[in-house]
């Protein structure tokens, strides 16, 4: 098959990307721990770890986008059912998931620092600025970015639904006996070949429209990721977010490869 090579490349890249996530997690974790024990912020070691983590994310999105351009849609047979459930528009999680993750991290960090403050009786000025210390301006900018991202998600989903619902809005030759598959009919059967060509052209146009929406979804996913990171001012804050994001992806992978317990009865 012409597209099998593209699919094989993407599957190999995805498997390698997830393996690299393990290294990213270890590197970011060590760099964050070292940073929290020093007086300085934006240490070179942490900055480099953050840079590699960002590049690692970009490498995969570029591979997926390249595969989409070479073939209308790429199947993901190596992806587990658990991972597939949380995918959005055929790839990683929906863009707005990044904001939900960030807010969850902020809440956890605020609670941890508050408990430390109550235990020590004084603030620790040595600790680098974490996600708990985002300014009012940063929070406002994050809210605006999240709102615009969700609106764009909704638009893409509405357009995708329209394409799917309009699958049969063009006249198809569904009349007659279905004793043979249309592809096996002879070109001499009174215009059936012309009809099939027209029907194929209509379907190709619909597939092209869906492919364009998938590419828009990939662009939104990467744009939201990059803009969110820009709003985090220190390498320590960026590292905290990237570490959690990497752990989430690996956790889904591990869960998908394990025996997931069945759903309770009645759900």
SULJO-V732128 format. One record per helix or strand. SS is the DSSP state (a for helix, b for strand). FROM is the first residue (numbers start at 1). TO is the last residue. Records with the same first field share a line. If there is no record, write none. Layout:
BEGIN
SS = FROM-TO  FROM-TO
END
This chain:
BEGIN
a = 4-36  44-70  81-85  97-120  131-133  136-165  182-184  192-231  235-257
b = 88-88  91-91
END
